[in-house]
Amino acid sequence: MTGPSHPIVLAAGGTGGHMFPAEALANVLKQRGHNLVWITDERGATRSGPLSELETHTIIARGLAGFGAIGRLKGALSLGVGVFQARRILKDLNPTAVIGFGGYAAAPTIMAATHLKLPTAVHEQNAVIGKANRLFAKRVDHVYTSFENTRLIPDGVSPLLTGMPVRSSFGAARTKPYVAPEGEGPIKIVVLGGSQGAAVFSHLVPYALKRLPDDLRKRITVDQQCRSEIAAETRLAYSNCGVQAHLQPFFDDVPELVARSHLLITRSGASTVSEVSYAGRPAIYVPYPYAADDHQTDNAQALVNAGAGWCLQQDALTPDSLAINLDQLLTDSVALTKASANAKKFAIPEAADRLADAVERLLHGSNGHSEKTLGAA
């Protein structure tokens, strides 16, 4: 166990993809009696949830990439300030271990932890290791991954597959059996597209549904994450094709929506593919084409290889081609049921516990807390 004076530090911020696994790990470690501290950036500090209940420290954290030399210089200066802040916080906390969850929000803390020679590990959520985790992969004690055969792992690094922890609220979704649409029964499609909804889905999905046969289309209802600025035109498009649609920029009940869905149309960020597969639901994945190292395509392809979903590239996707795919899938209950079962098999439901086990082994492997190491740093 870690006492109040020697906590485990979790470094996470930015997007939900980095935050959700940190939240899941925090829940398990707290249940096991560990004391935790969260270091994040300004964006992360505004979020509610399990991490917000921890002792929290906020540091400056921005990406190194910028527009031109001045932008990159500002990024480097911000990183330097963030490392200085993190180093000071870590020396005050004297933690037993530091666990980072990738992205620029965690980078200063992980860099400071490796400088201080603290037991340190990073968790990679995607099927391609991100730039920050790639940078530190050879400096930290362990790299934990969510996918087998994660791409771009540096030579000489042996990652440990823990899986991608999902939010505890998805527990009920996993236990609800999947029943494919049959006969004249209703069909529920859920469209998710990032934190604010992908605009491309508003320009594709209602127009694809309009091209479906009348007897199929009249059975469909849609829940879609949609940006507020295009909600009116999207709502009109659904009205024109005779499909009832519920549009929101953000859904508070995503686990329930996923559990009720017959088919999802979604991006393929790490948290999305993990939550959808955990729930055991078939999905059409449309990777965000500008994701770093095209990692969303790798995420989606992992599900495709497992027979758990379908991947359609955005640049080749049209209302006509999407309509063809929807017509085939929504009338093939066998294919949907098989994809559902394969998705559930693909998931690692005990990922949060496996990650917590790995963290505890890191603590034991460090032979306990060493104040001498910190004092000498």
C-alpha positions as CSV (number, residue, x, y, z in Angstrom):
1,M,0.0,0.0,0.0
2,T,1.1,3.6,-0.5
3,G,0.8,5.8,2.5
4,P,-0.2,9.5,2.4
5,S,3.4,10.7,2.2
6,H,4.3,8.3,-0.6
7,P,1.5,8.4,-3.2
8,I,1.3,7.0,-6.7
9,V,1.2,9.9,-9.2
10,L,-1.1,9.7,-12.3
11,A,-0.2,12.1,-15.1
12,A,-3.0,12.6,-17.6
13,G,-4.9,15.4,-19.2
14,G,-6.2,16.7,-22.5
15,T,-8.7,14.5,-24.3
16,G,-10.9,11.8,-22.9
17,G,-8.9,9.1,-24.6
18,H,-6.0,9.8,-22.2
19,M,-8.3,10.5,-19.2
20,F,-10.6,7.6,-19.2
21,P,-8.0,4.9,-18.6
22,A,-6.4,7.0,-15.9
23,E,-9.8,7.3,-14.2
24,A,-10.4,3.5,-14.4
25,L,-7.0,2.8,-12.9
26,A,-7.6,5.4,-10.2
27,N,-10.8,3.6,-9.2
28,V,-9.1,0.2,-8.9
29,L,-6.0,1.5,-7.0
30,K,-8.2,3.5,-4.6
31,Q,-10.2,0.3,-3.9
32,R,-6.9,-1.5,-3.1
33,G,-6.0,1.2,-0.6
34,H,-3.4,3.2,-2.5
35,N,-3.0,7.0,-2.1
36,L,-3.1,8.8,-5.4
37,V,-2.2,12.2,-6.7
38,W,-3.2,13.6,-10.1
39,I,-0.9,15.9,-12.2
40,T,-2.7,17.5,-15.2
41,D,-2.9,20.5,-17.5
42,E,-5.4,23.3,-17.3
43,R,-7.8,21.5,-19.6
44,G,-7.7,18.4,-17.6
45,A,-8.3,20.3,-14.3
46,T,-11.7,21.5,-15.6
47,R,-13.0,17.9,-15.9
48,S,-15.2,16.2,-13.4
49,G,-15.0,12.5,-12.5
50,P,-12.9,10.2,-10.3
51,L,-9.6,12.1,-10.9
52,S,-11.1,15.4,-9.8
53,E,-11.6,13.8,-6.3
54,L,-7.8,13.3,-5.9
55,E,-5.2,15.8,-4.7
56,T,-4.6,17.6,-8.0
57,H,-1.7,19.7,-9.3
58,T,-1.9,21.7,-12.5
59,I,1.2,22.4,-14.7
60,I,1.8,24.1,-18.0
61,A,1.7,21.5,-20.8
62,R,1.6,22.3,-24.5
63,G,2.6,20.4,-27.6
64,L,6.0,21.0,-29.1
65,A,4.6,21.3,-32.6
66,G,3.7,24.8,-33.7
67,F,3.3,27.0,-36.7
68,G,6.8,27.9,-37.7
69,A,9.9,28.4,-35.7
70,I,8.3,30.8,-33.2
71,G,5.5,28.3,-32.5
72,R,8.0,25.5,-31.9
73,L,10.1,27.7,-29.7
74,K,7.1,28.6,-27.6
75,G,6.2,24.9,-27.3
76,A,9.7,24.1,-26.1
77,L,9.7,26.9,-23.6
78,S,6.3,25.7,-22.3
79,L,7.6,22.2,-22.0
80,G,10.6,23.5,-20.0
81,V,8.4,25.4,-17.6
82,G,6.1,22.3,-17.2
83,V,9.1,20.0,-16.5
84,F,10.4,22.5,-13.8
85,Q,6.9,22.6,-12.2
86,A,6.5,18.9,-12.3
87,R,10.0,18.3,-10.9
88,R,9.2,20.5,-7.9
89,I,5.9,18.8,-7.3
90,L,7.4,15.3,-7.5
91,K,10.2,16.2,-5.1
92,D,7.6,17.5,-2.6
93,L,5.4,14.5,-3.0
94,N,8.1,11.8,-2.9
95,P,5.9,9.4,-4.9
96,T,6.5,5.6,-5.1
97,A,5.7,5.6,-8.8
98,V,4.6,7.8,-11.6
99,I,2.2,6.5,-14.3
100,G,1.7,8.6,-17.5
101,F,-1.1,8.2,-20.1
102,G,0.5,9.8,-23.1
103,G,-0.1,13.1,-24.8
104,Y,1.6,16.4,-24.2
105,A,-0.3,16.9,-20.9
106,A,1.6,14.0,-19.3
107,A,5.0,14.7,-21.0
108,P,6.5,17.2,-18.5
109,T,5.6,15.0,-15.5
110,I,7.1,11.8,-17.1
111,M,10.2,13.7,-18.2
112,A,10.7,15.0,-14.6
113,A,10.1,11.6,-13.1
114,T,12.7,10.0,-15.3
115,H,15.2,12.7,-14.4
116,L,14.5,12.0,-10.7
117,K,14.9,8.3,-11.4
118,L,11.5,7.4,-10.0
119,P,9.8,4.2,-10.9
120,T,7.9,5.3,-14.0
121,A,5.7,3.7,-16.6
122,V,3.5,4.9,-19.5
123,H,0.2,3.5,-20.8
124,E,-0.5,3.7,-24.6
125,Q,-4.1,3.7,-25.6
126,N,-3.8,3.4,-29.3
127,A,-2.6,0.7,-31.7
128,V,0.2,3.1,-32.7
129,I,2.4,4.4,-29.9
130,G,2.0,8.2,-29.6
131,K,4.9,10.6,-30.0
132,A,5.2,11.4,-26.3
133,N,5.2,7.8,-25.2
134,R,7.5,6.9,-28.0
135,L,9.9,9.6,-26.7
136,F,10.0,8.1,-23.2
137,A,9.6,4.4,-24.0
138,K,13.3,3.7,-23.5
139,R,13.6,5.9,-20.4
140,V,10.7,4.5,-18.4
141,D,10.6,1.2,-16.5
142,H,7.6,-0.2,-18.4
143,V,5.4,0.5,-21.4
144,Y,1.8,-0.8,-21.0
145,T,-0.3,-1.2,-24.2
146,S,-3.9,-1.6,-25.1
147,F,-3.4,-3.5,-28.4
148,E,-1.3,-6.4,-29.3
149,N,1.5,-5.7,-31.8
150,T,1.3,-1.9,-31.1
151,R,3.1,-0.2,-34.0
152,L,6.2,2.1,-33.7
153,I,7.3,0.7,-30.4
154,P,11.1,1.5,-30.3
155,D,13.5,-1.3,-30.7
156,G,14.6,-2.9,-27.5
157,V,11.4,-2.1,-25.7
158,S,9.2,-5.0,-24.6
159,P,5.7,-3.7,-23.9
160,L,3.2,-5.4,-21.6
161,L,-0.3,-5.9,-22.9
162,T,-2.8,-4.7,-20.2
163,G,-5.7,-3.7,-22.5
164,M,-7.5,-0.4,-22.4
165,P,-9.5,0.2,-19.2
166,V,-13.0,1.5,-19.8
167,R,-15.3,3.6,-17.7
168,S,-17.1,1.6,-15.0
169,S,-20.4,3.0,-16.4
170,F,-20.0,0.5,-19.3
171,G,-20.4,-2.5,-17.0
172,A,-24.1,-2.7,-17.6
173,A,-23.7,-2.4,-21.4
174,R,-21.5,-5.5,-21.4
175,T,-24.0,-7.6,-19.6
176,K,-26.9,-6.6,-21.9
177,P,-27.2,-9.3,-24.6
178,Y,-27.0,-8.1,-28.2
179,V,-30.1,-8.9,-30.3
180,A,-29.8,-8.1,-34.0
181,P,-32.8,-6.5,-35.8
182,E,-35.1,-8.9,-37.6
183,G,-38.3,-8.9,-39.5
184,E,-40.1,-5.6,-39.2
185,G,-38.6,-4.7,-35.8
186,P,-37.0,-1.3,-35.0
187,I,-33.4,-0.6,-35.8
188,K,-31.4,1.7,-33.6
189,I,-28.3,3.4,-35.1
190,V,-25.9,5.4,-32.9
191,V,-23.6,7.9,-34.5
192,L,-20.6,9.1,-32.4
193,G,-17.8,11.4,-33.6
194,G,-15.5,12.7,-31.0
195,S,-16.1,15.1,-28.2
196,Q,-18.3,17.4,-30.3
197,G,-19.5,15.1,-33.1
198,A,-17.8,14.7,-36.5
199,A,-19.4,17.1,-39.1
200,V,-18.7,14.5,-41.8
201,F,-21.4,12.3,-40.3
202,S,-24.0,15.0,-40.7
203,H,-23.1,15.3,-44.4
204,L,-23.2,11.5,-44.9
205,V,-25.6,9.6,-42.7
206,P,-29.0,11.2,-43.3
207,Y,-28.3,11.3,-47.1
208,A,-27.2,7.6,-47.0
209,L,-30.4,6.6,-45.1
210,K,-32.5,8.5,-47.7
211,R,-31.1,6.0,-50.3
212,L,-32.3,2.9,-48.4
213,P,-35.4,1.1,-49.4
214,D,-38.5,2.6,-47.8
215,D,-39.4,-0.6,-45.8
216,L,-35.9,-0.6,-44.2
217,R,-35.6,3.1,-43.7
218,K,-39.0,3.4,-41.8
219,R,-37.7,1.1,-39.1
220,I,-34.6,3.2,-38.3
221,T,-34.1,5.7,-35.5
222,V,-30.8,7.6,-35.0
223,D,-29.0,9.0,-31.9
224,Q,-26.3,11.2,-33.3
225,Q,-23.6,13.3,-31.6
226,C,-23.8,16.5,-33.7
227,R,-22.1,19.9,-33.5
228,S,-24.5,22.6,-32.4
229,E,-23.7,24.9,-35.3
230,I,-24.9,22.3,-37.8
231,A,-27.7,20.8,-35.8
232,A,-30.5,22.6,-37.6
233,E,-29.4,21.5,-41.1
234,T,-28.7,18.0,-39.9
235,R,-32.2,17.8,-38.2
236,L,-33.7,19.0,-41.5
237,A,-31.8,16.4,-43.5
238,Y,-33.2,13.6,-41.3
239,S,-36.7,15.0,-41.5
240,N,-36.5,15.1,-45.3
241,C,-35.6,11.4,-45.3
242,G,-38.3,10.4,-42.9
243,V,-36.0,9.2,-40.1
244,Q,-36.5,10.2,-36.5
245,A,-33.2,11.5,-35.1
246,H,-32.1,12.6,-31.6
247,L,-29.2,15.1,-32.0
248,Q,-26.9,16.3,-29.2
249,P,-23.4,17.9,-29.1
250,F,-22.7,15.6,-26.1
251,F,-24.4,12.6,-24.7
252,D,-24.3,11.9,-20.9
253,D,-25.7,8.4,-21.4
254,V,-23.3,7.0,-24.0
255,P,-23.1,3.6,-22.2
256,E,-26.9,3.2,-22.4
257,L,-27.0,4.4,-26.0
258,V,-24.3,1.9,-27.0
259,A,-26.1,-0.9,-25.2
260,R,-29.3,-0.2,-27.0
261,S,-27.7,0.1,-30.4
262,H,-28.0,-2.4,-33.3
263,L,-25.1,-0.7,-35.2
264,L,-22.8,2.2,-34.5
265,I,-21.2,4.6,-37.0
266,T,-18.2,6.2,-35.3
267,R,-14.7,7.4,-35.3
268,S,-12.1,5.0,-34.0
269,G,-10.3,6.7,-31.2
270,A,-8.9,4.4,-28.5
271,S,-11.6,5.0,-25.9
272,T,-14.4,4.6,-28.5
273,V,-13.2,1.2,-30.0
274,S,-12.5,-0.1,-26.5
275,E,-15.9,0.9,-25.1
276,V,-17.8,-0.4,-28.1
277,S,-15.9,-3.7,-28.1
278,Y,-16.3,-4.0,-24.4
279,A,-20.0,-3.7,-24.8
280,G,-20.0,-6.2,-27.7
281,R,-21.6,-4.0,-30.3
282,P,-21.0,-4.1,-34.1
283,A,-19.7,-0.8,-35.6
284,I,-18.7,0.9,-38.8
285,Y,-15.5,2.7,-38.0
286,V,-14.6,5.8,-40.0
287,P,-11.1,6.8,-38.8
288,Y,-10.3,10.5,-38.4
289,P,-8.0,11.0,-41.4
290,Y,-5.7,13.6,-39.7
291,A,-4.9,11.6,-36.5
292,A,-1.2,11.4,-35.7
293,D,0.5,8.5,-37.5
294,D,-3.0,7.5,-38.8
295,H,-3.5,5.7,-35.5
296,Q,-7.3,5.6,-35.8
297,T,-7.0,3.4,-38.9
298,D,-4.8,1.0,-36.9
299,N,-7.3,1.0,-34.1
300,A,-10.2,0.2,-36.5
301,Q,-8.2,-2.4,-38.4
302,A,-7.6,-4.3,-35.2
303,L,-11.3,-4.7,-34.8
304,V,-11.7,-5.6,-38.5
305,N,-9.1,-8.3,-38.2
306,A,-11.0,-9.7,-35.2
307,G,-14.2,-9.8,-37.2
308,A,-15.7,-7.2,-34.9
309,G,-16.5,-4.4,-37.2
310,W,-16.0,-2.7,-40.5
311,C,-13.7,0.2,-41.5
312,L,-14.6,2.8,-44.1
313,Q,-12.1,5.5,-45.0
314,Q,-13.5,9.0,-45.0
315,D,-11.9,10.1,-48.3
316,A,-13.6,7.3,-50.2
317,L,-17.0,7.5,-48.4
318,T,-20.1,8.9,-50.1
319,P,-23.8,8.7,-49.2
320,D,-24.2,6.1,-52.0
321,S,-21.3,3.9,-50.7
322,L,-22.5,4.2,-47.1
323,A,-26.0,3.3,-48.2
324,I,-24.8,0.1,-49.8
325,N,-23.0,-0.9,-46.7
326,L,-26.0,-0.1,-44.4
327,D,-28.4,-2.0,-46.7
328,Q,-26.2,-5.1,-46.6
329,L,-25.5,-5.0,-42.8
330,L,-28.9,-4.0,-41.5
331,T,-30.5,-6.9,-43.4
332,D,-27.9,-9.5,-42.3
333,S,-28.7,-10.4,-38.7
334,V,-26.1,-13.2,-38.8
335,A,-23.2,-10.8,-39.7
336,L,-24.3,-8.3,-37.0
337,T,-24.6,-11.0,-34.3
338,K,-21.2,-12.5,-35.3
339,A,-19.5,-9.1,-35.1
340,S,-21.1,-8.5,-31.7
341,A,-19.7,-11.7,-30.4
342,N,-16.3,-11.1,-31.9
343,A,-16.2,-7.6,-30.4
344,K,-16.9,-8.9,-26.9
345,K,-14.1,-11.5,-27.4
346,F,-11.7,-8.8,-28.6
347,A,-12.1,-6.7,-25.5
348,I,-10.0,-7.2,-22.3
349,P,-12.7,-6.7,-19.6
350,E,-10.2,-7.0,-16.8
351,A,-7.9,-4.3,-18.3
352,A,-8.2,-1.9,-15.3
353,D,-7.2,-4.7,-12.9
354,R,-4.4,-5.9,-15.2
355,L,-3.0,-2.4,-15.3
356,A,-3.3,-2.0,-11.5
357,D,-1.5,-5.3,-11.1
358,A,1.3,-4.1,-13.3
359,V,1.6,-0.8,-11.3
360,E,1.8,-2.8,-8.1
361,R,4.5,-5.0,-9.5
362,L,6.4,-1.7,-10.5
363,L,6.2,-0.7,-6.9
364,H,7.5,-3.9,-5.6
365,G,10.2,-4.0,-8.3
366,S,11.5,-0.7,-7.1
367,N,12.2,-2.2,-3.7
368,G,10.0,0.4,-2.1
369,H,10.4,4.1,-1.9
370,S,13.9,5.5,-1.9
371,E,14.2,9.0,-0.4
372,K,17.9,8.7,-1.1
373,T,17.3,8.6,-4.8
374,L,15.2,11.7,-4.7
375,G,17.5,13.5,-2.4
376,A,20.4,12.9,-4.7
377,A,18.6,14.0,-7.8
